[in-house]
Amino acid sequence: RPPPKPPDEGNPQPPVLPSSSFNSPPSRPPPKPPPCSSLFCKNDFEVLA
């Protein structure tokens, strides 16, 4: 089991990238939709796009 861990070092990096991406997108969109109105939400989406 010890030998398979060193080669796994390449795996820890990929999982870290997805974690950061998931933390960034969800952190930005969620805070806007809740406090925004139907029209506001649409405007925000257009401005973001």
C-alpha atoms as an extended CHARMM CRD file, in Angstrom:
* protein
*
        49  EXT
         1         1  ARG       CA              0.0000000000        0.0000000000        0.0000000000  PROA      1               0.0000000000
         2         2  PRO       CA              2.8810000000        2.4810000000        0.6880000000  PROA      2               0.0000000000
         3         3  PRO       CA              4.1640000000        2.3910000000       -2.9400000000  PROA      3               0.0000000000
         4         4  PRO       CA              0.7400000000        3.1990000000       -4.4990000000  PROA      4               0.0000000000
         5         5  LYS       CA              0.5520000000        6.3740000000       -2.3870000000  PROA      5               0.0000000000
         6         6  PRO       CA              3.5330000000        8.2730000000       -3.9480000000  PROA      6               0.0000000000
         7         7  PRO       CA              2.0910000000        7.8430000000       -7.4820000000  PROA      7               0.0000000000
         8         8  ASP       CA             -1.2480000000        9.0670000000       -6.0900000000  PROA      8               0.0000000000
         9         9  GLU       CA              0.3920000000       12.4600000000       -5.5270000000  PROA      9               0.0000000000
        10        10  GLY       CA             -0.8430000000       13.3610000000       -9.0280000000  PROA      10              0.0000000000
        11        11  ASN       CA             -4.4230000000       12.6210000000       -7.9340000000  PROA      11              0.0000000000
        12        12  PRO       CA             -4.5000000000       15.0050000000       -4.9440000000  PROA      12              0.0000000000
        13        13  GLN       CA             -3.9390000000       17.9640000000       -7.2920000000  PROA      13              0.0000000000
        14        14  PRO       CA             -6.9390000000       17.2940000000       -9.6340000000  PROA      14              0.0000000000
        15        15  PRO       CA             -9.3750000000       16.9470000000       -6.6960000000  PROA      15              0.0000000000
        16        16  VAL       CA             -8.0940000000       20.2310000000       -5.2410000000  PROA      16              0.0000000000
        17        17  LEU       CA             -8.8950000000       22.0940000000       -8.4780000000  PROA      17              0.0000000000
        18        18  PRO       CA            -12.5580000000       20.9330000000       -8.6160000000  PROA      18              0.0000000000
        19        19  SER       CA            -12.9510000000       21.8310000000       -4.9370000000  PROA      19              0.0000000000
        20        20  SER       CA            -11.7910000000       25.4200000000       -5.5720000000  PROA      20              0.0000000000
        21        21  SER       CA            -14.0130000000       25.7710000000       -8.6630000000  PROA      21              0.0000000000
        22        22  PHE       CA            -17.0290000000       24.4700000000       -6.7470000000  PROA      22              0.0000000000
        23        23  ASN       CA            -16.3690000000       26.8530000000       -3.8510000000  PROA      23              0.0000000000
        24        24  SER       CA            -16.0300000000       29.9110000000       -6.1220000000  PROA      24              0.0000000000
        25        25  PRO       CA            -19.0730000000       29.5450000000       -8.4750000000  PROA      25              0.0000000000
        26        26  PRO       CA            -21.5730000000       28.4680000000       -5.7920000000  PROA      26              0.0000000000
        27        27  SER       CA            -20.3590000000       31.2230000000       -3.4590000000  PROA      27              0.0000000000
        28        28  ARG       CA            -21.0830000000       33.9670000000       -6.0410000000  PROA      28              0.0000000000
        29        29  PRO       CA            -24.3960000000       32.9250000000       -7.7200000000  PROA      29              0.0000000000
        30        30  PRO       CA            -26.2290000000       31.8560000000       -4.5190000000  PROA      30              0.0000000000
        31        31  PRO       CA            -25.7770000000       35.1950000000       -2.6970000000  PROA      31              0.0000000000
        32        32  LYS       CA            -27.2640000000       37.1000000000       -5.6460000000  PROA      32              0.0000000000
        33        33  PRO       CA            -30.3980000000       35.0180000000       -6.5420000000  PROA      33              0.0000000000
        34        34  PRO       CA            -31.8180000000       34.9540000000       -2.9660000000  PROA      34              0.0000000000
        35        35  PRO       CA            -31.7330000000       38.7380000000       -2.2780000000  PROA      35              0.0000000000
        36        36  CYS       CA            -32.5520000000       39.6030000000       -5.9280000000  PROA      36              0.0000000000
        37        37  SER       CA            -36.0540000000       39.8520000000       -7.4500000000  PROA      37              0.0000000000
        38        38  SER       CA            -37.3860000000       38.0940000000      -10.5840000000  PROA      38              0.0000000000
        39        39  LEU       CA            -36.4990000000       41.0980000000      -12.7760000000  PROA      39              0.0000000000
        40        40  PHE       CA            -33.3460000000       41.8250000000      -10.7930000000  PROA      40              0.0000000000
        41        41  CYS       CA            -32.2630000000       38.1820000000      -11.0930000000  PROA      41              0.0000000000
        42        42  LYS       CA            -32.6950000000       38.3730000000      -14.8880000000  PROA      42              0.0000000000
        43        43  ASN       CA            -30.7020000000       41.6040000000      -15.0780000000  PROA      43              0.0000000000
        44        44  ASP       CA            -27.9480000000       40.1760000000      -12.8770000000  PROA      44              0.0000000000
        45        45  PHE       CA            -27.7340000000       37.1010000000      -15.0930000000  PROA      45              0.0000000000
        46        46  GLU       CA            -27.4500000000       39.2390000000      -18.2410000000  PROA      46              0.0000000000
        47        47  VAL       CA            -24.7790000000       41.4500000000      -16.6530000000  PROA      47              0.0000000000
        48        48  LEU       CA            -22.8320000000       38.3680000000      -15.4880000000  PROA      48              0.0000000000
        49        49  ALA       CA            -23.0620000000       36.8330000000      -18.9750000000  PROA      49              0.0000000000
